[in-house]
């Protein structure tokens, strides 16, 4: 079976399937007291929110942040209002929840972008609330009492963050793409994963499967020789990664900074990882779920704490990436038919310049208070003129190193004219992929088009990388593509000099780089760039890379 390679590594084990979602009976019961039924429905939502809060309390970092955000969704007053209206009109509580959430999901999917990504989270809230109202077991992870390969239609964040990495050998899902929550959290846990595997429906509990998260394959009932080969590969991989430490370098000494993607969470915990700093500090967590923007003092305190944690290293801060697809009550953008192509990222400064200038002031104060080397970049910059305007604002705030994100094909195509205005750029491959391939990154049915090995995407990366080399400007990558050890070789060969990823991905990328010279990376980049498809690009590089790289 073939799917999308999602999280590196390989494993063999018996299948354990996620339980089916609760389904409504064919007939809804008669409702005698609509007001009481509405109270039951809202109480079920609150019970789900409390359940999510309780699990978030036992986690840290991304896992806690994901569940806390989902609990807030369960408490959304607009969702409660819609459900209450249906129940008070005579619908049974479970039916009211199911219908109202379904209608709300359609609105989120139509909005696209960040909101569409939340539709799957909302489905999980619906299923848990309906299960409570029908007095059925709450859906969740299977517990077969042994090591297993988890197979599901898709995984909700609430399930993914609770995975026991000691018991779950690998993950296979029928839906999902390379930038889904499942992928990000599986990488963070170090669990091999294949997503978008359409034939996964046919896998039954107890069936032995071999999952290859590097190639994106699932072999059913592998023979003894294949099982032993994967076991030896996993052991060899663990031994190599245990020895992979220190700064990123190619075999001939070319430096490639290996950095972290960081958001809400404990900065000291992130700083304890073996990285050279932060390549992407997402600042949205400071602004979301608030009625008013954070003050300059509030922001300064948060930035100062993080910069202190990374003293002696480099931190790259991305300014607020919000807009119609990450709605904030204090950012008025007006109605948009396609928010993913509307006012978001740096574009919000056109009508709300104070948000950006306050943020730059806070960052500047934190830099002065800590002395930590800090770079600041703006998201969703489309033209050389926008890059120049942002650079002027940042330098006016006394920020020394200023850059922009390259996420729009227009910015990539004019990189030679954009780069002279800034000190560096960082390529966001997740958004650049969706805009290049005209494919919504939240659409799980087209994961192959969002594959970061797509030659069209790599051609844009190489265009930026080559311009950076000519003009002496560093080019980084901070999308999920940076966490793929084989693809990291291609990116470095295309002119990229820094890679930012989740912590567990660092050792494998560091080892792959150390096993290749810069010239060998250039050769691998040429192979990928001249391929006719993502699959052929990946296989050409895998076949040519050094022997140890076959582990990835």
C-alpha positions as CSV (number, residue, x, y, z in Angstrom):
1,X,0.0,0.0,0.0
2,X,1.2,3.5,-0.8
3,X,0.7,6.8,1.0
4,X,2.5,10.0,1.8
5,X,5.8,9.7,3.8
6,X,5.0,11.6,7.0
7,X,7.4,10.8,9.8
8,X,10.7,9.0,9.3
9,X,11.6,5.5,10.4
10,X,10.2,2.0,9.9
11,X,8.5,-0.6,12.2
12,X,6.7,-3.9,12.0
13,X,3.8,-4.9,14.2
14,X,0.1,-6.0,14.4
15,X,-2.6,-3.6,13.4
16,X,-4.8,-2.0,16.1
17,X,-7.6,0.1,14.6
18,X,-9.2,3.2,16.1
19,X,-12.8,2.5,17.2
20,X,-15.5,3.7,14.8
21,X,-17.1,7.1,15.5
22,X,-20.4,7.0,17.3
23,X,-23.4,7.0,14.9
24,X,-26.9,8.3,15.5
25,X,-29.7,5.8,15.7
26,X,-32.1,5.7,12.7
27,X,-34.8,7.4,14.7
28,X,-34.4,10.3,17.0
29,X,-36.4,10.1,20.3
30,X,-39.2,12.5,21.0
31,X,-38.3,15.5,23.1
32,X,-40.6,16.4,26.0
33,X,-38.6,19.3,27.4
34,X,-36.7,21.2,24.7
35,X,-35.1,23.6,27.3
36,X,-33.7,20.7,29.3
37,X,-32.5,19.0,26.1
38,X,-30.6,22.2,25.2
39,X,-29.0,22.2,28.6
40,X,-28.0,18.5,28.1
41,X,-26.4,19.4,24.8
42,X,-24.4,22.3,26.2
43,X,-23.4,20.3,29.3
44,X,-22.0,17.6,27.0
45,X,-19.8,20.2,25.2
46,X,-18.6,21.5,28.6
47,X,-17.8,17.9,29.7
48,X,-15.7,17.4,26.5
49,X,-13.9,20.7,27.2
50,X,-13.1,19.7,30.8
51,X,-11.9,16.3,29.5
52,X,-9.5,18.1,27.1
53,X,-8.4,20.5,29.8
54,X,-7.5,17.5,32.1
55,X,-5.4,15.9,29.4
56,X,-3.7,19.2,28.5
57,X,-2.7,19.6,32.2
58,X,-0.6,16.5,32.0
59,X,1.3,17.6,28.9
60,X,3.8,20.3,27.9
61,X,4.8,22.1,24.7
62,X,2.9,21.6,21.5
63,X,0.7,18.8,23.0
64,X,-0.6,21.0,25.7
65,X,-1.2,24.0,23.3
66,X,-3.1,21.8,20.9
67,X,-5.5,20.4,23.5
68,X,-6.0,23.8,25.2
69,X,-7.0,25.3,21.9
70,X,-9.4,22.5,21.2
71,X,-11.0,23.0,24.6
72,X,-11.6,26.6,23.7
73,X,-13.3,25.5,20.6
74,X,-15.7,23.2,22.6
75,X,-16.5,26.3,24.7
76,X,-17.2,28.5,21.6
77,X,-20.3,30.5,22.6
78,X,-21.4,30.7,18.9
79,X,-21.3,26.9,18.7
80,X,-23.3,26.6,21.9
81,X,-25.8,29.1,20.6
82,X,-26.4,27.1,17.4
83,X,-26.7,23.8,19.3
84,X,-29.1,25.4,21.8
85,X,-31.3,26.8,19.0
86,X,-31.7,23.4,17.4
87,X,-32.5,21.6,20.7
88,X,-35.0,24.3,21.8
89,X,-36.7,23.8,18.4
90,X,-37.3,20.2,19.4
91,X,-34.3,18.2,18.3
92,X,-32.8,15.6,20.6
93,X,-29.5,16.7,22.2
94,X,-27.3,14.3,20.3
95,X,-28.9,15.2,17.0
96,X,-28.7,18.9,17.7
97,X,-25.0,18.6,18.4
98,X,-24.3,16.5,15.3
99,X,-26.2,18.8,13.0
100,X,-25.0,22.1,14.4
101,X,-21.3,21.0,14.5
102,X,-21.7,19.7,10.9
103,X,-23.0,23.1,9.7
104,X,-20.2,24.9,11.6
105,X,-17.6,22.6,10.0
106,X,-18.9,23.6,6.6
107,X,-18.3,27.2,7.4
108,X,-14.8,26.6,8.6
109,X,-13.9,24.5,5.5
110,X,-15.3,27.2,3.2
111,X,-13.2,29.8,5.0
112,X,-10.0,27.8,4.2
113,X,-6.6,28.3,5.7
114,X,-6.2,28.1,9.5
115,X,-10.0,27.8,10.1
116,X,-10.3,24.8,7.7
117,X,-7.5,23.1,9.6
118,X,-9.7,23.3,12.7
119,X,-12.6,21.4,11.1
120,X,-11.1,18.1,12.0
121,X,-10.7,19.2,15.6
122,X,-14.4,20.2,15.6
123,X,-15.3,16.7,14.4
124,X,-13.5,15.2,17.3
125,X,-15.4,17.4,19.7
126,X,-18.7,16.4,18.0
127,X,-17.9,12.7,18.3
128,X,-17.0,12.9,22.0
129,X,-20.1,15.0,22.8
130,X,-22.4,12.7,20.9
131,X,-20.9,9.6,22.6
132,X,-21.6,11.1,26.0
133,X,-25.2,12.0,25.1
134,X,-25.9,8.5,23.7
135,X,-24.2,6.9,26.8
136,X,-21.6,5.2,24.6
137,X,-17.8,4.9,25.2
138,X,-16.0,8.1,24.2
139,X,-14.0,7.5,21.0
140,X,-10.3,7.2,21.5
141,X,-7.1,5.2,21.1
142,X,-7.2,1.4,21.1
143,X,-5.4,-0.4,23.9
144,X,-4.7,-3.9,22.7
145,X,-2.2,-4.5,25.6
146,X,0.8,-4.9,23.3
147,X,3.0,-3.0,20.9
148,X,1.0,-2.2,17.8
149,X,0.7,-0.2,14.6
150,X,-2.1,2.3,15.0
151,X,-4.5,2.5,11.9
152,X,-7.2,5.2,11.6
153,X,-9.2,7.1,9.1
154,X,-7.6,10.2,10.7
155,X,-6.3,11.2,14.1
156,X,-7.6,14.1,16.1
157,X,-5.0,16.1,18.0
158,X,-6.5,15.0,21.3
159,X,-5.7,11.4,20.3
160,X,-2.3,12.1,18.7
161,X,-0.9,13.9,21.8
162,X,-1.8,11.0,24.0
163,X,0.0,8.3,21.9
164,X,2.3,6.1,24.0
165,X,5.5,6.1,21.9
166,X,6.6,3.0,23.8
167,X,3.6,1.1,22.6
168,X,2.7,2.7,19.2
169,X,5.2,1.4,16.7
170,X,3.9,3.4,13.8
171,X,0.9,5.3,12.5
172,X,-1.1,4.8,9.3
173,X,-4.0,7.0,8.4
174,X,-6.4,7.0,5.3
175,X,-6.7,10.8,5.3
176,X,-4.3,13.6,6.1
177,X,-1.5,15.4,4.3
178,X,2.2,16.2,4.9
179,X,1.4,19.3,7.1
180,X,-1.4,17.9,9.2
181,X,-1.4,17.8,13.0
182,X,-0.9,14.1,12.9
183,X,2.4,14.5,11.0
184,X,3.7,17.3,13.1
185,X,3.0,15.5,16.4
186,X,4.2,12.1,15.1
187,X,7.5,13.7,14.2
188,X,7.7,15.3,17.6
189,X,7.1,11.9,19.2
190,X,9.6,10.1,16.8
191,X,6.9,7.7,15.6
192,X,7.1,6.5,12.0
193,X,4.0,7.5,10.0
194,X,2.3,7.2,6.6
195,X,-0.7,9.3,5.9
196,X,-3.1,9.6,2.9
197,X,-3.0,5.8,2.5
198,X,-6.3,5.2,0.8
199,X,-6.2,1.4,1.2
200,X,-5.8,1.6,5.0
201,X,-9.5,0.8,5.3
202,X,-8.7,-2.7,4.4
203,X,-6.4,-3.3,7.3
204,X,-7.9,-5.4,10.1
205,X,-7.0,-5.8,13.7
206,X,-4.1,-8.2,14.3
207,X,-2.8,-8.1,10.7
208,X,1.0,-7.8,10.6
209,X,2.2,-4.8,8.7
210,X,5.6,-3.2,7.9
211,X,5.4,0.6,7.9
212,X,8.1,2.7,6.2
213,X,7.7,6.3,7.1
214,X,10.6,7.3,4.8
215,X,9.2,5.7,1.6
216,X,5.5,6.0,2.4
217,X,4.7,2.3,2.1
218,X,2.7,-0.2,4.1
219,X,3.5,-3.9,3.4
220,X,0.9,-6.4,4.6
221,X,2.1,-9.7,6.1
222,X,5.8,-9.1,5.5
223,X,8.0,-12.2,5.3
224,X,10.6,-13.1,8.0
225,X,13.4,-11.7,5.9
226,X,11.7,-8.3,5.6
227,X,10.9,-8.2,9.3
228,X,14.6,-8.9,10.2
229,X,15.8,-6.3,7.7
230,X,13.6,-3.6,9.3
231,X,14.6,-4.6,12.8
232,X,18.3,-4.3,11.9
233,X,17.7,-1.0,10.2
234,X,15.9,0.4,13.3
235,X,18.7,-0.7,15.6
236,X,21.4,0.8,13.3
237,X,19.4,4.0,13.0
238,X,19.1,4.3,16.8
239,X,22.9,3.8,17.2
240,X,23.8,6.4,14.6
241,X,21.4,9.0,16.0
242,X,22.8,8.6,19.5
243,X,26.1,9.8,18.1
244,X,24.7,12.7,16.1
245,X,25.4,15.9,18.1
246,X,26.7,19.4,17.7
247,X,26.3,22.0,14.9
248,X,25.1,21.1,11.4
249,X,27.9,20.5,8.9
250,X,28.4,18.7,5.6
251,X,31.2,16.2,5.4
252,X,33.5,18.8,3.9
253,X,32.7,21.4,6.6
254,X,30.1,23.6,5.0
255,X,28.0,24.9,8.0
256,X,24.2,24.4,7.9
257,X,22.5,25.8,11.0
258,X,20.0,23.3,12.5
259,X,17.3,25.2,14.3
260,X,14.0,24.7,16.1
261,X,10.4,25.6,15.2
262,X,9.0,27.0,18.5
263,X,5.6,28.2,19.6
264,X,3.7,28.2,22.9
265,X,5.4,26.1,25.5
266,X,8.3,26.1,28.0
267,X,11.2,27.9,26.4
268,X,13.7,26.2,28.8
269,X,12.5,22.8,27.6
270,X,13.1,23.8,24.0
271,X,16.5,25.3,24.8
272,X,17.6,22.0,26.4
273,X,17.5,20.4,22.9
274,X,20.7,20.1,20.9
275,X,20.0,22.9,18.4
276,X,21.8,26.1,17.2
277,X,18.8,28.2,18.2
278,X,15.3,29.0,16.9
279,X,14.6,29.3,13.2
280,X,10.9,30.1,13.6
281,X,9.3,31.5,16.7
282,X,5.6,31.6,16.1
283,X,4.1,34.5,18.0
284,X,0.4,33.9,17.2
285,X,-0.1,32.3,20.6
286,X,0.2,35.7,22.2
287,X,-2.7,37.1,20.2
288,X,-5.2,34.3,19.7
289,X,-8.2,33.9,22.0
290,X,-8.1,37.5,23.2
291,X,-10.5,40.3,23.0
292,X,-7.7,42.9,22.9
293,X,-4.1,42.6,21.6
294,X,-1.4,42.0,24.2
295,X,0.3,45.2,25.4
296,X,3.9,46.0,24.6
297,X,4.9,45.1,28.2
298,X,3.2,41.7,28.0
299,X,4.9,40.9,24.7
300,X,8.3,42.1,26.0
301,X,8.1,39.8,29.0
302,X,7.4,36.7,26.9
303,X,10.1,37.5,24.3
304,X,12.6,38.3,27.0
305,X,12.1,34.9,28.7
306,X,12.6,33.1,25.5
307,X,15.6,35.0,24.4
308,X,17.2,34.4,27.8
309,X,16.6,30.7,27.4
310,X,18.5,30.8,24.1
311,X,21.3,33.1,25.2
312,X,24.4,32.5,23.1
313,X,22.4,31.2,20.2
314,X,20.3,32.7,17.4
315,X,16.5,33.3,17.6
316,X,14.4,34.1,14.6
317,X,11.1,35.7,15.4
318,X,8.2,35.7,12.9
319,X,5.8,38.7,13.4
320,X,2.1,38.0,13.8
321,X,0.8,35.7,11.0
322,X,-2.9,36.4,11.3
323,X,-5.8,37.8,9.4
324,X,-9.1,36.5,8.0
325,X,-7.9,32.9,8.2
326,X,-6.8,33.4,11.8
327,X,-9.6,35.7,13.0
328,X,-8.8,38.1,15.8
329,X,-11.5,40.3,17.1
330,X,-9.2,43.3,17.1
331,X,-8.2,42.9,13.4
332,X,-10.9,44.0,11.0
333,X,-10.4,42.6,7.5
334,X,-14.0,42.6,6.2
335,X,-15.7,39.6,4.5
336,X,-13.5,37.5,2.1
337,X,-14.5,34.7,-0.2
338,X,-11.1,33.2,-0.1
339,X,-9.2,34.1,3.2
340,X,-6.1,32.1,2.2
341,X,-5.6,34.6,-0.6
342,X,-6.7,37.6,1.4
343,X,-5.5,39.8,4.2
344,X,-3.1,37.8,6.3
345,X,0.4,38.0,7.6
346,X,2.2,41.2,6.8
347,X,-0.8,42.4,4.8
348,X,-2.7,43.1,8.1
349,X,-0.3,46.0,8.7
350,X,-2.0,47.9,5.8
351,X,-5.0,48.6,7.9
352,X,-3.7,47.8,11.4
353,X,-0.1,49.2,11.5
354,X,-0.2,49.6,15.3
355,X,-0.2,45.8,15.8
356,X,3.1,45.4,13.9
357,X,4.9,48.5,15.3
358,X,4.0,47.5,18.9
359,X,5.3,44.0,18.3
360,X,8.5,45.3,16.8
361,X,8.9,47.6,19.8
362,X,8.5,44.7,22.2
363,X,11.0,42.5,20.3
364,X,13.5,45.4,20.3
365,X,13.2,45.9,24.0
366,X,13.7,42.1,24.6
367,X,16.8,42.2,22.5
368,X,18.3,45.1,24.4
369,X,17.4,43.4,27.7
370,X,19.0,40.1,26.9
371,X,21.7,40.7,24.3
372,X,20.7,37.5,22.4
373,X,21.2,37.5,18.7
374,X,17.7,38.0,17.3
375,X,16.5,38.1,13.7
376,X,13.0,39.3,12.9
377,X,11.0,38.3,9.8
378,X,7.5,39.1,8.4
379,X,5.2,36.4,7.0
380,X,3.3,36.5,3.6
381,X,5.5,39.1,1.9
382,X,4.7,39.1,-1.8
383,X,6.8,41.9,-3.4
384,X,10.2,43.6,-3.2
385,X,8.4,46.7,-2.2
386,X,6.7,45.0,0.8
387,X,10.1,43.6,1.9
388,X,11.6,47.1,1.7
389,X,8.8,48.6,3.7
390,X,9.0,46.0,6.5
391,X,12.8,46.3,6.7
392,X,12.4,50.0,7.1
393,X,9.9,49.6,10.0
394,X,12.0,47.0,11.7
395,X,15.2,49.0,11.5
396,X,13.4,52.1,12.7
397,X,12.6,50.0,15.8
398,X,16.4,49.4,16.2
399,X,16.3,45.7,15.1
400,X,19.6,44.8,13.4
401,X,18.8,41.7,11.4
402,X,15.6,41.8,9.3
403,X,14.2,39.3,6.9
404,X,11.0,38.0,5.3
405,X,9.3,34.7,4.7
406,X,9.1,33.4,1.2
407,X,5.7,31.7,1.0
408,X,4.3,33.3,-2.2
409,X,5.5,32.2,-5.6
410,X,5.7,35.9,-6.6
411,X,8.2,36.6,-3.9
412,X,10.3,33.5,-4.9
413,X,10.3,34.5,-8.6
414,X,11.6,38.0,-7.8
415,X,14.0,36.8,-5.1
416,X,16.9,38.6,-6.8
417,X,15.1,41.9,-6.5
418,X,13.7,41.2,-3.0
419,X,16.9,40.0,-1.3
420,X,18.9,43.3,-1.5
421,X,16.3,44.9,0.8
422,X,16.8,42.4,3.7
423,X,19.5,40.5,5.6
424,X,18.0,37.0,5.1
425,X,15.0,35.1,4.0
426,X,13.3,32.0,5.2
427,X,11.2,29.8,3.0
428,X,7.9,28.5,4.4
429,X,7.5,25.4,2.3
430,X,4.0,24.5,3.6
431,X,2.3,27.7,2.3
432,X,4.6,27.9,-0.7
433,X,3.5,24.4,-1.7
434,X,-0.2,25.2,-1.5
435,X,0.1,28.3,-3.5
436,X,2.4,26.7,-6.1
437,X,0.2,23.6,-6.6
438,X,-3.2,25.4,-6.2
439,X,-4.0,22.9,-3.5
440,X,-5.6,23.8,-0.1
441,X,-3.1,22.5,2.5
442,X,-6.0,21.5,4.7
443,X,-7.5,19.2,2.0
444,X,-6.6,15.6,3.0
445,X,-7.8,14.2,-0.3
446,X,-4.9,15.6,-2.3
447,X,-1.8,14.9,-0.2
448,X,0.4,14.0,-3.2
449,X,0.1,17.6,-4.6
450,X,1.4,19.0,-1.3
451,X,4.4,16.6,-1.2
452,X,7.4,18.8,-0.5
453,X,9.3,16.8,-3.1
454,X,7.2,18.2,-5.9
455,X,9.8,19.5,-8.5
456,X,7.8,22.7,-9.1
457,X,8.1,23.6,-5.4
458,X,11.8,22.6,-5.4
459,X,12.4,24.8,-8.4
460,X,11.1,27.9,-6.6
461,X,13.3,27.0,-3.5
462,X,16.3,26.6,-5.8
463,X,15.6,30.0,-7.4
464,X,15.6,31.7,-4.0
465,X,18.7,29.7,-2.9
466,X,20.7,30.5,-5.9
467,X,19.8,34.2,-5.6
468,X,20.9,34.1,-2.0
469,X,24.3,32.6,-2.9
470,X,24.8,35.3,-5.6
471,X,23.9,38.2,-3.3
472,X,25.4,36.9,-0.1
473,X,22.1,36.6,1.7
474,X,21.4,33.5,3.9
475,X,18.4,31.4,2.9
476,X,16.7,29.1,5.4
477,X,13.7,26.7,5.3
478,X,11.3,26.4,8.2
479,X,8.5,24.2,6.7
480,X,8.0,20.5,7.4
481,X,10.3,19.8,4.4
482,X,13.3,20.7,6.6
483,X,12.7,17.7,8.8
484,X,13.1,15.1,6.0
485,X,16.8,14.0,6.1
486,X,17.0,13.1,2.4
487,X,15.2,16.3,1.4
488,X,17.5,18.3,3.6
489,X,20.4,17.3,1.4
490,X,18.5,18.5,-1.7
491,X,17.7,21.8,0.0
492,X,21.3,22.4,1.0
493,X,22.3,21.6,-2.6
494,X,19.8,24.2,-3.8
495,X,21.4,27.0,-1.8
496,X,19.8,26.7,1.6
497,X,22.1,27.4,4.6
498,X,19.8,26.8,7.6
499,X,17.0,24.3,8.4
500,X,14.4,24.7,11.1
501,X,12.3,21.8,12.4
502,X,10.9,20.0,15.5
503,X,13.4,18.7,18.0
504,X,13.2,15.0,17.4
505,X,14.1,15.5,13.7
506,X,17.4,17.2,14.4
507,X,19.7,14.1,14.9
508,X,18.7,12.4,11.6
509,X,19.1,15.6,9.5
510,X,22.4,16.3,11.2
511,X,23.7,12.8,10.4
512,X,22.6,12.9,6.8
513,X,24.4,16.2,6.2
514,X,27.6,14.9,7.9
515,X,27.6,12.0,5.5
516,X,27.6,14.1,2.3
517,X,29.8,16.9,0.9
518,X,28.3,20.1,-0.4
519,X,29.0,19.1,-4.0
520,X,27.2,15.8,-3.4
521,X,24.2,17.8,-2.1
522,X,24.3,19.9,-5.3
523,X,24.2,16.7,-7.4
524,X,21.2,15.4,-5.4
525,X,19.5,18.7,-5.9
526,X,19.9,18.5,-9.6
527,X,18.4,15.0,-9.7
528,X,15.3,16.2,-7.8
529,X,14.9,19.3,-9.8
530,X,15.0,17.5,-13.1
531,X,12.5,14.7,-12.1
532,X,9.0,14.7,-13.5
533,X,7.2,13.9,-10.2
534,X,7.6,14.0,-6.5
535,X,7.9,10.2,-6.3
536,X,10.6,10.1,-9.0
537,X,12.5,12.9,-7.3
538,X,12.5,11.1,-4.0
539,X,13.6,7.8,-5.5
540,X,16.3,9.3,-7.6
541,X,17.8,11.0,-4.6
542,X,17.4,7.9,-2.4
543,X,19.2,5.7,-5.0
544,X,22.1,8.1,-5.3
545,X,22.7,9.2,-1.7
546,X,25.4,7.6,0.4
547,X,24.7,4.2,1.9
548,X,24.0,5.4,5.4
549,X,21.4,7.8,4.0
550,X,19.3,4.7,2.9
551,X,18.3,4.6,6.6
552,X,16.2,7.7,6.0
